[in-house]
């Protein structure tokens, strides 16, 4: 997600002037992971635990509606990757292998027992796929929400890299914060803008983007996904321009989404007909239905018993 720094910082100043001291207090808890702290917020009860990972520039708050709806079924946790939301900046490189190790350490520190149903939006899709491959014994199921494809950088490389952050065509699908914020619950919009406009968040987004291709390579080279319930949720509205190149990019995106469906046998695809890239904000009920589908699959006999995760040696 690309943020206009001038607009964002102006809004930040206005908001801070009118708020109480605890206005930006984290809803969850901060846990120390080596040199830095990560924020995670969990609601609900039950197993498996659903873990939510946002896209490039995203924060835990954007899962608020999904989290509330899923919490009636099982425990569900949204977290902020290092540098986003309430989490501290993390060490280099900001690539998927580092991010996944930090998530695993966070789950250990927070004593959040497996098995997990992993939900990843966009770049978060890299992270949850990699986690499932590296920690397959902890992973019960997965939902990919308009997720990035491991070969995305290569397949969309006909678009100049200089346009990656433009408004008309991107190597990585990103959106203006104004578009995202209009889908937030109204009481969270100013808070979300302040968090997304922070220097640490903008720098983290840049660092993750610099390693985007490498992160895709890590996912590609880490083996096959375990045979787990998988639902791929794909946008139904276009994101790229209404021109020849935009049509080609959209076709490639849809083709890559179909590739993701083929990752495991019996995977399902759901199309969010009224959504662009931010499906979990535009049509959260579709993401909730996808998560419920995975939970139902596990209930019918594929679920593993709850087991604690062990701290790293």
Buried (B, 14 or more C-beta within 10 A) or exposed (E): BBBEEEBBBEBBEEBEEEEEEEEEEBBBBBBEBEEBBBBBBBBBEBBBBBBBBBBBBBBBBBBBBBBBBBBEBBBBBBBBBBBBBBBBBBEEBBBBBBBBBBBBBBBBBBEBBBBBBBBBBBBBBBBBBBBBBBBBEBBBBBBBBBBBBBBBBEBBEEBEEEEBBEEEBBBBBBBBBEBBBEBBEEEBBBBBBBBBBBEBBBEBBBBBBEBBBEBBBBBBEBEEBBEBBBBBBBBBEBBBBEEEEBEBBBEBBBEBBEBBBEBBEEBBBBBBEEBBBBBBBBBBEBBBBBBBBBBEBBEEEEBBEEEEBEEEE
